[in-house]
Amino acid sequence: ADASDIFSGDELIIPYGQEPYIPPPATVKPKITQYYTYTKPTGNNCHTFVSGQCTWYVATRRCIPWSGHAKSWLANARNMGFQIGYTPQVGAVISLRESGWAARRYGHVGYVEYFNDETVTFSEMNFKGPWIKTTRTLNLDDSRILGYIY
């Protein structure tokens, strides 16, 4: 037999032959598109929360001496003597009623960055998933706003 007897698709058997070494595919490190650098707030008795959550993020922006899920923050802050209200202030905590199952169960909070006569802009974490920091703007009369902690 010569090479003219070999056709495309034929299987060749080579006695005691070995298949060529095929290296494994290279591993690719995941691309990090967003990250958040933790900064410990200053103050007495600052509480820490589960990292990557909305409560943790707000507690990295200002000292939060109370504990608990976001849904209890308005009451907890009031019980510790903090002022609460319905008018935004830069640096205030905004307490929100959101529609996702986790937010309905645990509540949601953010940190007020800016406001004007019609809207409030706040930064937050875990609205789109753990460790994801986002910024949103809502109308001041939005029914999701439960109040502010000053």
N, C-alpha and C positions, 0 to 999 in steps of 0.2 A: 504494500500500500504506500501511496505517496500523498503529498499534500492535496492533490486534486480529488482525493476520495473523502476529504473532510469538508463538511458543509456547515453553514451557519445553523446553530441550534443543536448540532450533534454533541453528545456527551462523550468526553474522553476519559478513559480510566488509565491512570498511571500507577502501576504497582508500587507500593511503598511510598507513594507521593504524599506530600503534605500541602494543604491549602496555604495560600500566602497569608501572612500576618496582616490583619486589618486593625489599625489602631482604633480605640474607642473614640466616640465623638468628644470634642472638647467641651468642657463645661463652661457655661457663660454665667458670669455673675449678674444677678438681677440689677436692672437700672433703677437707681433711686431717683424719683422725680420730685419728691417733696420730703423734707425732714424738718424736725423742730428741735432746736437747741434748748435744753432745760436750763432755766435760771431760777435759782431759789429766791423767793421773795424775802424781804426783811420784815421783821416784826416778832412779837412775842406769841408763842404757842401756835405758830402756823401749822395747819394740818396738811397731811399729804393724802393723796387719793390714788386710785388705780391708774397707772400710767397709760396714756393714750386716750383717756376718756375726757369728756367735756369738763368734768369737775377738776380733774388733774390739770388740764390746760389753764383754766381760770386761776387755780391756786398757784400756777407759775407766774401769773401776772400781778397778783396782789395777795396779801396774807389772808388766808381763810382760817379762822380759829375754830370753826364748828366742823362737824362731820356729817355724814349722811349722804343719801342720794340727792341728785339735783332737785327732785320734786319737793324735798323738804327744806331747801335752802332758805326760802323766804321766811318761813316760820322759825327755823333755827337761828337765822341772823337776828330777827326781831327779839327772840328770847335771850339773845346775848347782848341786847342793847343797841344793835345797829339800826339805823334809820332805813326804812323801806318806803317806796312810793311808786308813782306812775309816770314820772317825768325823767327822761334819760339825762345822764351826766357822763362825761368822759371819765373812764376809770370805774364806772359802776358795773355791777354784775347784772346782766339781763336774764330773767327767768322766763322760760318759754314752755308752751304747751305744743308739742309737735305730734305728728300723726304716726310715725313709725312705731312698731310694737315695743321696741326697747325704750324709746322716748316716752311712750305712754306709761310704761312700767316704772322707769327710773327718773323721768324728767329730763330737762335739758337746760344748760346755762351757757352764756357767752360773756365776753368782755367788751364793753362799749368803747369804741374807738372814736366815733364822731356822731354828731346829730345836728339837725337843723329844725326848722319849723314844721317839716312834714315827714322826715324819715330819721331812722336811727341805723347806724352802721356798726356792726360788732364782729369781732373775730371769735372763732369757736374751734372746737376739735370734736371729731367723731360724729359730725352731722352726716358725712359721706363715708365714714368708716374709721376704725381706730387709727390713731396717729395722723389722720389727715386733717390739716388745719385749713379752714376756709374762712372767708369773709362774706357776710351777707348784709343787705340793706332791706329793712322792712318799713312800711308806713307806720307812723306813730299810733294809728288807730287799729293796727292789725290785731285780730282777736287772739293770736297765738302769744302775745306778750302778756305775761301774768303780772309783771312788776319789775322793779329795780331794787338792788341793794347798794346803799351808798357807803 
